[in-house]
Amino acid sequence: MDSQRIVVVGSLNMDFVVSVEHLPAPGETVLGSAFRMLPGGKGANQAYAAARLGGRVAMAGRVGYDLFGDQLKAGLAAAGVEIGEVHATRSGPTGVALIWVDRTGQNSIVVASGANATLTLAEEAARRLFRGAGIALFQLETPLATVAAALAAARAEAVRTVLDPAPAQPLTSELLGRVDVLTPNESEALILLGKPPGRIPAEERPGVARALRARGCGTVILKLGDEGCFVAGSGGERHLPALAVTAVDTTAAGDTFNAALAVALAEGEPLEAAARFANAAAAVSVTRAGAQSSAPSRPEVEALLGQSPAS
């Protein structure tokens, strides 16, 4: 068994990123100052970032028979990700994401799923994929039925499961019961509880985390952006502040967080230490533009952690 092996099941997109002074309101046209075409997709972002941080990573996903798909697969392979289960399909083009980033680093994103919507994993193939792995990472940019089946297969192989419930949508208690670590941001957490999206006041975070845990998942880590994260598990609850950096682009910060969390957990780190490592990795990622292009190296994350006192 390779307990440090990480399996990612998820999406691959080509990101079209435009820098703007402010995010457009409905019906508003704004002029952009720069355009970039960058590899993305929540699944691919997490796989790429985990490999950059030293993880042994395999990915399952779908792309189209097109240039974007070839570029995305090549980028993952160059980072060291095993891509034997990233297949091309003629049922749709490679997924794309249209991203606007304002001068403060905040963003708005629209995703056209394309080939991601065709991802399926036969039970035996899924069991083989997860067999012997330590951590499995999931998101919600692929069909929910596929995510549910893959979670079940990972659990059957005794693999620790981590779900980033984004894009936000309601999930059943049956599905959440297959999740060992749930990592929503604040809006995603509220949507999972049937509430309007928004920020969660500090005094309400423990209650939100406990309500999510009561729905079946073992541990909840609320991702709080520039406030860090709130960890709630069998070992207790604790707020871990963010590390101070100047944000340039928050795209994929959550993906980097999950990737780093998976790497640390796969290496046997306790939950709180893994969450601190994830906080630092996300902090480094927001200091530069892009999704995969912002993924930090292991030395960068360790350097930032070394500069910041534990709290």
Backbone hydrogen bonds, N-H to C=O, Kabsch-Sander energy under -0.5 kcal/mol:
donor,donor_aa,acceptor,acceptor_aa,energy
2,D,132,G,-1.2
3,S,1,M,-0.9
5,R,2,D,-2.1
6,I,56,R,-3.2
7,V,135,I,-2.5
8,V,58,A,-2.9
9,V,7,V,-0.5
9,V,137,L,-2.4
10,G,8,V,-0.5
10,G,60,A,-2.2
13,N,40,G,-2.1
14,M,95,G,-2.2
15,D,13,N,-0.6
15,D,38,L,-3.6
16,F,97,A,-3.2
17,V,15,D,-0.6
17,V,36,R,-3.0
18,V,99,I,-2.7
19,S,34,A,-2.0
20,V,101,V,-3.0
21,E,31,L,-0.6
28,E,25,A,-2.6
33,S,19,S,-2.7
34,A,19,S,-0.7
36,R,17,V,-2.5
38,L,15,D,-2.5
38,L,36,R,-0.6
40,G,13,N,-3.0
44,A,11,S,-2.7
45,N,41,G,-3.3
46,Q,42,K,-2.0
47,A,43,G,-2.4
48,Y,44,A,-3.0
49,A,45,N,-2.6
50,A,46,Q,-2.3
51,A,47,A,-2.1
52,R,48,Y,-2.4
53,L,49,A,-1.5
54,G,51,A,-1.8
55,G,50,A,-2.8
56,R,4,Q,-0.7
57,V,55,G,-0.8
58,A,6,I,-2.3
59,M,82,E,-2.4
60,A,8,V,-2.6
61,G,85,E,-1.7
63,V,87,H,-2.0
65,Y,89,T,-0.8
66,D,64,G,-1.8
70,D,66,D,-1.8
71,Q,67,L,-2.4
72,L,68,F,-2.5
73,K,69,G,-2.3
74,A,70,D,-2.2
75,G,71,Q,-2.2
76,L,72,L,-1.9
77,A,73,K,-2.5
78,A,74,A,-2.3
79,A,75,G,-1.2
80,G,76,L,-0.6
80,G,77,A,-1.3
81,V,76,L,-2.4
82,E,57,V,-2.7
85,E,59,M,-0.8
86,V,83,I,-1.9
87,H,61,G,-2.0
87,H,85,E,-0.9
89,T,63,V,-2.4
95,G,12,L,-0.7
96,V,112,A,-2.2
97,A,14,M,-2.1
98,L,110,V,-3.3
99,I,16,F,-2.9
99,I,97,A,-0.6
100,W,108,S,-2.5
101,V,18,V,-2.4
102,D,106,Q,-2.8
103,R,21,E,-1.1
105,G,102,D,-1.8
108,S,100,W,-1.9
110,V,98,L,-2.3
112,A,96,V,-3.0
113,S,111,V,-0.6
115,A,93,P,-3.0
116,N,113,S,-2.0
117,A,114,G,-1.6
118,T,115,A,-2.1
119,L,116,N,-1.4
126,A,122,A,-2.9
127,R,123,E,-2.6
128,R,124,E,-2.3
129,L,125,A,-2.2
130,F,126,A,-2.2
131,R,127,R,-1.6
133,A,130,F,-2.5
134,G,5,R,-2.5
135,I,5,R,-1.7
136,A,160,R,-2.5
137,L,7,V,-3.0
138,F,162,V,-2.2
139,Q,9,V,-0.6
140,L,166,A,-2.7
147,V,143,P,-2.0
148,A,144,L,-2.7
149,A,145,A,-2.2
150,A,146,T,-2.6
151,L,147,V,-2.6
152,A,148,A,-2.0
153,A,149,A,-2.2
154,A,150,A,-2.6
155,R,151,L,-2.5
156,A,152,A,-2.1
157,E,153,A,-1.1
158,A,155,R,-1.9
159,V,154,A,-2.5
160,R,134,G,-1.9
162,V,136,A,-2.7
163,L,181,V,-2.4
164,D,138,F,-2.6
166,A,164,D,-2.7
176,L,172,T,-2.4
177,G,173,S,-1.9
178,R,175,L,-2.0
179,V,176,L,-1.7
180,D,161,T,-0.9
180,D,178,R,-0.5
181,V,161,T,-2.1
182,L,219,T,-2.8
183,T,163,L,-2.5
186,E,223,K,-0.7
189,A,185,N,-2.4
190,L,186,E,-2.1
191,I,187,S,-2.5
192,L,188,E,-2.2
193,L,189,A,-1.0
193,L,190,L,-0.5
194,G,191,I,-1.9
195,K,190,L,-2.8
204,E,201,P,-1.9
205,R,201,P,-0.8
205,R,202,A,-0.9
208,V,204,E,-2.1
209,A,205,R,-2.7
210,R,206,P,-2.5
211,A,207,G,-2.2
212,L,208,V,-2.0
213,R,209,A,-2.4
214,A,210,R,-2.2
215,R,212,L,-1.1
216,G,213,R,-1.9
217,C,212,L,-0.8
218,G,179,V,-1.6
219,T,180,D,-1.9
220,V,232,A,-2.9
221,I,182,L,-3.0
222,L,220,V,-0.5
222,L,230,F,-2.6
223,K,184,P,-2.9
223,K,221,I,-0.6
224,L,222,L,-0.6
224,L,228,G,-3.0
227,E,224,L,-1.6
228,G,225,G,-1.9
229,C,240,L,-2.2
230,F,222,L,-2.1
231,V,238,R,-3.1
232,A,220,V,-2.8
233,G,236,G,-2.5
236,G,233,G,-1.9
238,R,231,V,-2.4
240,L,229,C,-3.3
240,L,238,R,-0.5
247,A,245,V,-0.7
248,V,286,V,-4.1
249,D,286,V,-1.7
250,T,105,G,-2.6
253,A,250,T,-2.1
256,T,252,A,-2.5
257,F,253,A,-2.2
258,N,254,G,-2.2
259,A,255,D,-2.4
260,A,256,T,-2.7
261,L,257,F,-2.6
262,A,258,N,-2.4
263,V,259,A,-2.3
264,A,260,A,-2.5
265,L,261,L,-2.6
266,A,262,A,-2.7
267,E,263,V,-1.4
268,G,265,L,-1.7
269,E,264,A,-2.5
274,A,270,P,-2.6
275,A,271,L,-2.4
276,R,272,E,-2.1
277,F,273,A,-2.1
278,A,274,A,-2.2
279,N,275,A,-2.5
280,A,276,R,-2.2
281,A,277,F,-2.3
282,A,278,A,-2.5
283,A,279,N,-2.1
284,V,280,A,-2.2
285,S,281,A,-2.0
286,V,282,A,-1.5
287,T,284,V,-1.5
288,R,285,S,-1.2
292,Q,39,P,-1.3
294,S,291,A,-1.0
295,A,292,Q,-1.5
298,R,52,R,-0.8
301,V,297,S,-1.8
302,E,298,R,-2.6
303,A,299,P,-2.2
304,L,300,E,-2.0
305,L,301,V,-2.4
306,G,302,E,-2.0
307,Q,303,A,-1.1
308,S,304,L,-0.7
308,S,305,L,-0.9
